């Protein structure tokens, strides 16, 4: 995929969603860190349901330590792998209190030393809470990057590095959110909604899904350059 196509892809994604946000609910970097830690192999909807109950009671490292693991477990037991996650949350909170005065560190090296926090979680926190340029590659972003050919790679690490290299600088800060939302709602795993995709004509995925009967094509933002031809039309009703 050439740079002009990538630039137009992200221009359109930004046009469709100028200020993309995570779907996890949080009000502090710590709340985001815990929500992302809990979200592994779980949905954002499920995590939000649990944290809506937990955070009014305990939303700082010390308050969660005071809560105790049994009480914490009762709040998150609807989330997959909740027993392991409860242990990791408690251990992470202890480190934050002992080593960082209850604050969330702002470097990759420090974050990945916290129990249950891998590179993906650290990147989400760095990008979303602290507005650092970082690329958290989850299953959605990995799929979209490979399927569209924006940044193909056999591992999440390769895709991460390619995205950081290939995404135009003016779109890097929010690229993570655009890609994950696109993968979650349009470029879905089993059967992508190519007929309802604003970047379908730029995407290099060959086996595009045909539209269902009576479907209307999406509204494609007016093109920014001469490298592609687009037309405007009404957006279909989902």
Secondary structure, 3 states (H helix, E strand, C coil): CCHHHHHHHHHHHHHHCCCCCCCCCCCCHHHHHHHHHHCCCCCHHHHHHHHHHHCCCCCCHHHHHHHCHHHHHHHHCCCCCHHHHHHHHHHHHHHHHHHHCCCCCCCHHHHCCCCCCCHHHHHHHHHHHCCCCCCCCCHHHHHHHHHHCCCCCCCHHHHHHHHHHHCCHHHHHHHHHHHHHHHHHCCCCCCCCHHHCCCCCCCCCCCCCCCCCCCCCCCCCCCCCCCCCCCCCCCCCC
